Amino acid sequence: MGTGGQGSRRPLPVVLAGARGHGARHLENIRRLQHAGLVRLVGVCELRPLTGEELTGFGAVQQSADFAGLLDSTGAAVAVICTPIPTHTGLALTAAARGVHVLLEKPPAPSYAEFRRMADGAAAAGTVVQIGFQSLGSHALPAIRRLIAEGAVGDVTGVGGAGAWVRDAAYFRRAPWAGRRRLAGTDVVDGVLTNPLSHAVSTALALADATEAEDVTAVETELFRAHAIESDDTSCVRVSTASGRRVTVAATLCAHTAGEPYVVVHGTRGRITFWYRQDRVEVRGTGAVPGRRRRDSDADSDAASGGTTLHGRTDLLENLVAHLAGHAPLLVPPAATGAFMRVVEAVRTAPDPVELPERAWAAAPDDRAGRRVVHGVDGLVVLAADTLRLYSELGADWARPAPTTFTTR
């Protein structure tokens, strides 16, 4: 089972595990790719079966809560796994044991040990795993790397990341594992940096050329929570890399106003800002003049002299299908997320997040859903990305105690 379809033009049979919530986006993407003739949805693994309306346009689709049985009965070649974080490794290995390739939602695992078990097990089985960091499929990343290589902003001194989102109490009640570090003795690690804004971390590491586990030498963490949860909702992390570059990412789910998350590459002669959800890049270099908004074809020439460019993006399931057909390299193999998993491990092993004092936050005045706003955090997130400093170093009086340092060597 499994690799049938490689080198052929027949659509690859796909099973989707987890088709509601965030999984609904995968369902819509599979519908798009099925319409294009690249894949065919043959099975859905859900505790509660999808309705006919939810499966409109797919034809006959088997449904079962038994993932292994569904893979066996459908002859799936690919499984898309969008299930609770603690289940990722087990389900990926269940697929690998049957020769089924995987698109695995981020974060790939709740601990570095589970990540290694998943990656090593899939490699031993000869199956391919694509990790679902969609931002790493952006065409902006190679464009930014070219700009850096050409000296558009001088020597890179570090990379920052900022994410200011708003989430109310219902967000942390959406599933039993939401807002948890552990559940029934099992690691979950559903923190702001490891799940909702994990793309900021993974993208910042990628632009610092620190993607593999060996690229990380130390991780400093500051983890806080304003909501009545177990995990962190307002945190920052600083990663030291083998190349000497530092990566600082600050994020919160308790912003006053939701902002578009971004990553910024700092250079000796300027900076490159990448709004990764929009595939938008802005270059500010010595003597740079703001330019017009353009698409990929003009991106490099415009960006080199300063300005804003818009880029395309390769869908990761589409890339996986192309890779299995021998037409493209895999964009996000497990090895490309090893550095990110070092950060997850640092968060997992750090002391439990510090509960912020009531003076540090307030209930959102325009919201009755239990949303909490940390005073001044919108500006702190930006300042951390700009200066590569942690909250405690920026004078936040609630940012105590000192950061916890996780070393890999």
C-alpha positions as CSV (number, residue, x, y, z in Angstrom):
1,M,0.0,0.0,0.0
2,G,1.1,3.6,0.0
3,T,3.2,4.8,-3.0
4,G,0.7,3.8,-5.6
5,G,0.3,6.9,-7.8
6,Q,4.0,7.9,-7.9
7,G,4.9,8.6,-11.5
8,S,1.3,8.1,-12.7
9,R,-1.3,10.7,-13.4
10,R,-4.0,9.0,-11.4
11,P,-5.2,11.1,-8.4
12,L,-3.7,9.9,-5.1
13,P,-6.2,8.4,-2.7
14,V,-6.2,10.5,0.5
15,V,-7.6,9.9,4.0
16,L,-8.2,12.9,6.2
17,A,-7.9,12.5,10.0
18,G,-9.6,15.4,11.8
19,A,-11.9,17.2,9.4
20,R,-13.5,19.7,11.7
21,G,-12.2,22.9,13.3
22,H,-8.9,23.6,11.7
23,G,-9.3,20.3,9.8
24,A,-12.1,21.9,7.7
25,R,-9.4,24.0,5.9
26,H,-7.7,20.7,4.9
27,L,-11.0,19.4,3.7
28,E,-11.5,22.4,1.5
29,N,-8.0,22.2,0.2
30,I,-8.4,18.5,-0.6
31,R,-11.6,19.5,-2.5
32,R,-9.6,22.0,-4.5
33,L,-6.9,19.4,-5.4
34,Q,-9.5,16.8,-6.2
35,H,-11.2,19.1,-8.6
36,A,-7.7,19.6,-10.2
37,G,-7.3,15.8,-10.5
38,L,-4.4,15.5,-8.2
39,V,-6.0,13.7,-5.2
40,R,-9.1,11.8,-4.4
41,L,-10.6,11.8,-0.9
42,V,-11.4,8.2,0.0
43,G,-11.7,8.3,3.7
44,V,-12.4,10.6,6.7
45,C,-11.5,9.7,10.3
46,E,-13.7,11.5,12.7
47,L,-15.4,10.6,16.0
48,R,-18.6,12.1,14.6
49,P,-19.1,11.4,10.9
50,L,-19.3,14.3,8.5
51,T,-22.7,15.1,7.0
52,G,-23.5,14.7,3.3
53,E,-23.5,18.5,3.0
54,E,-19.9,18.7,4.4
55,L,-18.8,16.1,1.8
56,T,-20.5,17.7,-1.1
57,G,-18.6,17.1,-4.3
58,F,-16.4,14.3,-3.1
59,G,-18.4,11.3,-4.2
60,A,-18.2,8.1,-2.2
61,V,-16.1,8.5,1.0
62,Q,-15.6,6.0,3.7
63,Q,-15.9,7.2,7.3
64,S,-14.6,5.6,10.5
65,A,-13.1,6.5,13.8
66,D,-10.6,3.6,13.3
67,F,-7.7,5.3,11.5
68,A,-5.7,2.1,10.9
69,G,-8.7,0.3,9.6
70,L,-9.6,3.2,7.3
71,L,-6.2,3.2,5.8
72,D,-6.4,-0.5,5.2
73,S,-9.9,-0.5,3.6
74,T,-9.4,2.5,1.4
75,G,-5.9,1.8,0.0
76,A,-4.8,5.3,0.9
77,A,-1.5,6.6,-0.4
78,V,-1.5,9.8,1.7
79,A,-2.9,10.7,5.1
80,V,-3.5,14.2,6.2
81,I,-3.4,14.3,10.0
82,C,-5.0,17.3,11.8
83,T,-5.8,15.8,15.2
84,P,-4.9,16.8,18.8
85,I,-1.1,17.4,19.3
86,P,-0.5,14.3,21.5
87,T,-1.9,12.0,18.8
88,H,0.4,13.1,16.0
89,T,3.3,10.7,16.5
90,G,1.1,7.6,17.0
91,L,-1.1,8.3,13.9
92,A,1.9,9.2,11.7
93,L,3.6,5.9,12.7
94,T,0.3,4.0,12.1
95,A,0.4,5.4,8.6
96,A,4.1,4.7,8.1
97,A,3.6,1.1,9.1
98,R,1.2,0.8,6.1
99,G,3.4,2.6,3.6
100,V,1.2,5.7,3.7
101,H,2.8,9.1,3.3
102,V,1.7,11.9,5.6
103,L,1.0,15.6,5.7
104,L,1.2,16.2,9.5
105,E,-0.3,19.3,11.0
106,K,2.0,21.5,13.1
107,P,3.4,21.3,15.8
108,P,4.6,17.8,14.7
109,A,4.9,16.5,18.3
110,P,4.6,17.7,21.9
111,S,8.2,16.8,22.8
112,Y,11.5,16.3,21.1
113,A,11.6,12.6,22.0
114,E,8.2,12.1,20.3
115,F,9.3,14.1,17.3
116,R,12.4,11.9,16.9
117,R,10.3,8.7,17.3
118,M,8.0,9.9,14.5
119,A,10.7,11.1,12.2
120,D,12.9,8.0,12.7
121,G,10.0,5.6,12.4
122,A,8.8,7.1,9.1
123,A,12.3,7.1,7.7
124,A,12.8,3.4,8.6
125,A,9.5,2.6,7.0
126,G,10.5,4.5,3.8
127,T,7.5,6.9,4.0
128,V,7.5,10.6,3.4
129,V,6.3,13.1,6.1
130,Q,5.6,16.7,5.3
131,I,5.2,19.0,8.3
132,G,2.3,21.5,7.9
133,F,4.1,24.8,8.4
134,Q,2.4,26.4,5.4
135,S,4.5,29.6,5.7
136,L,7.6,27.6,4.7
137,G,5.9,27.1,1.3
138,S,6.0,30.8,0.6
139,H,8.0,31.9,-2.4
140,A,9.0,34.9,-0.2
141,L,11.6,32.7,1.7
142,P,13.9,32.0,-1.3
143,A,13.5,35.6,-2.4
144,I,14.5,36.9,1.0
145,R,17.5,34.5,1.1
146,R,18.6,35.9,-2.3
147,L,18.3,39.4,-1.0
148,I,20.4,38.5,2.0
149,A,23.0,36.8,-0.2
150,E,23.2,39.9,-2.4
151,G,23.8,42.1,0.6
152,A,20.6,44.1,0.4
153,V,20.7,44.8,4.1
154,G,24.3,44.1,4.8
155,D,25.4,41.4,7.3
156,V,22.6,39.7,9.1
157,T,22.7,40.5,12.9
158,G,19.6,38.6,14.0
159,V,16.0,37.7,13.3
160,G,13.0,38.8,15.3
161,G,9.4,37.7,15.2
162,A,6.2,39.3,16.5
163,G,2.7,38.0,16.9
164,A,-0.1,39.9,18.6
165,W,-3.5,38.1,18.5
166,V,-6.6,38.2,20.6
167,R,-8.4,35.1,21.9
168,D,-11.2,34.8,24.4
169,A,-12.0,32.2,27.0
170,A,-14.0,30.1,24.5
171,Y,-10.8,29.5,22.6
172,F,-9.3,27.7,25.5
173,R,-12.5,25.6,25.9
174,R,-12.6,24.5,22.3
175,A,-11.1,21.1,23.1
176,P,-10.0,19.2,26.2
177,W,-6.4,19.7,25.3
178,A,-6.6,23.4,24.6
179,G,-4.6,25.6,26.9
180,R,-3.0,22.6,28.5
181,R,0.7,21.7,29.1
182,R,-0.3,18.1,30.0
183,L,-3.4,16.1,29.9
184,A,-3.8,12.8,31.8
185,G,-0.1,12.6,32.2
186,T,0.6,13.1,28.5
187,D,2.5,16.2,27.1
188,V,0.4,18.6,25.1
189,V,2.4,21.9,25.2
190,D,-0.4,24.0,23.7
191,G,1.4,27.4,24.2
192,V,1.2,30.5,22.2
193,L,4.7,30.0,20.7
194,T,4.3,26.2,20.1
195,N,0.8,26.2,18.5
196,P,-1.2,29.3,17.4
197,L,1.8,31.5,16.6
198,S,4.3,28.7,15.9
199,H,4.7,29.8,12.3
200,A,6.4,33.0,13.6
201,V,9.0,30.7,15.4
202,S,9.5,28.3,12.5
203,T,9.7,31.1,9.9
204,A,12.1,33.2,11.9
205,L,14.4,30.1,12.4
206,A,14.2,29.4,8.7
207,L,15.4,32.9,7.8
208,A,18.2,32.6,10.3
209,D,19.3,29.5,8.5
210,A,18.6,27.5,11.6
211,T,16.2,24.7,10.7
212,E,17.8,21.5,11.9
213,A,18.1,20.5,15.6
214,E,21.9,20.8,15.5
215,D,21.6,24.4,14.5
216,V,20.3,25.4,18.0
217,T,22.7,25.7,20.9
218,A,20.5,27.3,23.5
219,V,16.9,28.6,24.1
220,E,15.8,31.2,26.6
221,T,12.2,31.2,27.5
222,E,9.8,33.6,29.3
223,L,6.4,32.1,29.7
224,F,3.4,33.9,31.2
225,R,-0.4,33.5,31.3
226,A,-3.1,36.1,31.8
227,H,-6.0,33.7,31.2
228,A,-7.0,31.0,33.7
229,I,-5.3,28.2,31.8
230,E,-2.3,25.9,32.3
231,S,-0.2,26.8,29.3
232,D,1.3,30.2,28.2
233,D,-0.6,32.9,26.3
234,T,2.0,35.7,26.5
235,S,5.6,34.6,26.0
236,C,8.9,35.2,24.3
237,V,11.8,33.1,23.4
238,R,15.4,33.8,22.3
239,V,17.3,31.1,20.4
240,S,21.1,31.0,20.1
241,T,22.3,29.3,16.9
242,A,25.5,27.6,15.9
243,S,26.1,30.3,13.3
244,G,26.1,33.0,16.0
245,R,22.8,34.5,14.9
246,R,20.1,35.1,17.5
247,V,16.4,34.7,17.0
248,T,13.9,36.4,19.3
249,V,10.2,35.8,18.9
250,A,7.5,37.4,21.1
251,A,3.9,36.5,21.0
252,T,0.6,37.0,22.8
253,L,-3.0,36.0,22.6
254,C,-3.9,38.9,24.9
255,A,-3.3,41.9,22.6
256,H,-5.4,45.0,22.7
257,T,-5.8,44.9,19.0
258,A,-5.1,41.9,16.7
259,G,-2.2,42.4,14.4
260,E,-0.7,40.7,11.4
261,P,2.2,38.5,12.7
262,Y,5.6,39.0,11.0
263,V,9.3,38.1,11.0
264,V,12.0,40.7,10.6
265,V,15.6,40.1,9.4
266,H,18.0,42.7,10.9
267,G,21.1,43.7,8.9
268,T,23.9,46.1,9.4
269,R,22.4,48.3,6.6
270,G,18.7,47.7,6.9
271,R,16.0,45.2,7.5
272,I,13.6,42.9,5.7
273,T,10.1,42.4,7.2
274,F,8.0,39.4,6.1
275,W,4.3,39.2,7.0
276,Y,4.2,35.5,6.5
277,R,0.4,35.0,6.3
278,Q,0.2,37.5,3.5
279,D,3.4,36.5,1.7
280,R,4.3,40.2,1.8
281,V,7.9,41.4,2.1
282,E,9.2,44.9,2.8
283,V,12.8,45.9,2.5
284,R,14.3,48.9,4.2
285,G,18.0,49.4,3.4
286,T,20.4,52.3,3.4
287,G,19.1,54.7,0.8
288,A,16.1,52.5,0.0
289,V,13.0,54.2,-1.2
290,P,9.5,52.7,-0.7
291,G,8.4,51.0,-3.8
292,R,5.2,49.8,-5.4
293,R,3.4,46.6,-4.4
294,R,4.3,43.9,-7.0
295,R,4.1,40.2,-7.6
296,D,6.8,37.6,-7.8
297,S,8.1,38.4,-11.2
298,D,9.3,41.8,-10.1
299,A,10.0,41.0,-6.5
300,D,13.7,40.7,-6.5
301,S,14.5,43.8,-8.5
302,D,12.1,46.0,-6.6
303,A,13.0,44.6,-3.2
304,A,16.7,45.0,-3.7
305,S,16.2,48.8,-3.9
306,G,13.6,48.9,-1.2
307,G,9.9,48.5,-1.3
308,T,7.1,46.1,-0.8
309,T,6.5,42.9,-2.8
310,L,3.9,40.2,-2.8
311,H,4.8,36.6,-3.4
312,G,3.1,33.3,-4.3
313,R,2.9,30.2,-2.2
314,T,3.2,26.5,-2.8
315,D,0.5,24.4,-1.0
316,L,2.2,21.7,1.1
317,L,-0.2,18.9,0.1
318,E,0.2,19.8,-3.5
319,N,4.0,19.8,-3.0
320,L,3.8,16.4,-1.3
321,V,1.9,15.0,-4.3
322,A,4.5,16.5,-6.7
323,H,7.3,15.1,-4.6
324,L,5.8,11.6,-4.6
325,A,5.6,11.8,-8.4
326,G,9.3,12.8,-8.6
327,H,8.6,16.3,-9.7
328,A,9.7,18.5,-6.8
329,P,11.8,18.4,-3.6
330,L,9.8,18.1,-0.3
331,L,9.5,21.6,1.2
332,V,9.1,20.8,4.9
333,P,10.5,17.4,5.8
334,P,10.9,16.6,9.6
335,A,14.6,17.6,9.5
336,A,13.6,21.1,8.5
337,T,11.6,21.5,11.8
338,G,14.2,20.1,14.2
339,A,15.2,23.5,15.4
340,F,11.6,24.4,16.0
341,M,11.2,21.2,18.0
342,R,14.2,22.3,20.2
343,V,12.1,25.4,21.0
344,V,9.1,23.2,21.8
345,E,11.3,21.1,24.1
346,A,12.6,24.2,25.9
347,V,9.0,25.3,26.5
348,R,8.0,21.8,27.6
349,T,10.8,21.5,30.1
350,A,10.6,25.1,31.4
351,P,8.9,25.8,34.7
352,D,5.1,26.2,34.4
353,P,4.1,29.6,33.0
354,V,3.9,32.5,35.5
355,E,0.4,33.7,36.3
356,L,0.3,37.4,35.7
357,P,-0.9,39.6,38.5
358,E,-4.3,41.2,38.1
359,R,-2.6,44.6,37.8
360,A,-0.9,43.4,34.6
361,W,-4.1,42.8,32.6
362,A,-7.7,43.9,32.3
363,A,-10.9,42.5,30.8
364,A,-11.4,43.7,27.3
365,P,-14.0,46.6,27.6
366,D,-15.8,45.7,24.4
367,D,-15.9,41.9,24.9
368,R,-18.2,39.8,27.2
369,A,-16.5,36.5,26.3
370,G,-13.8,36.6,28.9
371,R,-11.1,38.1,26.8
372,R,-8.1,39.5,28.8
373,V,-5.7,42.2,27.6
374,V,-2.2,42.5,29.0
375,H,-1.3,46.2,29.4
376,G,1.2,47.4,26.9
377,V,1.8,44.0,25.4
378,D,1.1,45.1,21.8
379,G,4.1,47.5,21.9
380,L,6.3,45.0,23.8
381,V,5.9,42.4,21.2
382,V,7.0,44.8,18.5
383,L,9.9,46.1,20.6
384,A,11.1,42.5,21.3
385,A,11.2,41.8,17.6
386,D,13.0,45.1,16.9
387,T,15.6,44.8,19.6
388,L,15.9,41.0,20.0
389,R,15.4,41.4,23.7
390,L,13.1,39.5,26.1
391,Y,10.2,41.0,28.0
392,S,12.2,41.2,31.2
393,E,15.0,43.1,29.4
394,L,12.4,45.6,28.1
395,G,11.3,46.7,31.5
396,A,7.9,44.9,31.8
397,D,7.4,44.9,35.6
398,W,5.4,41.6,35.4
399,A,8.2,39.8,33.5
400,R,9.7,38.0,36.4
401,P,11.5,35.8,37.2
402,A,14.6,35.8,34.9
403,P,14.4,33.7,31.7
404,T,14.9,29.9,31.8
405,T,17.7,28.7,29.6
406,F,17.6,25.4,27.8
407,T,20.9,24.2,26.4
408,T,21.3,21.5,23.7
409,R,25.0,20.9,24.2
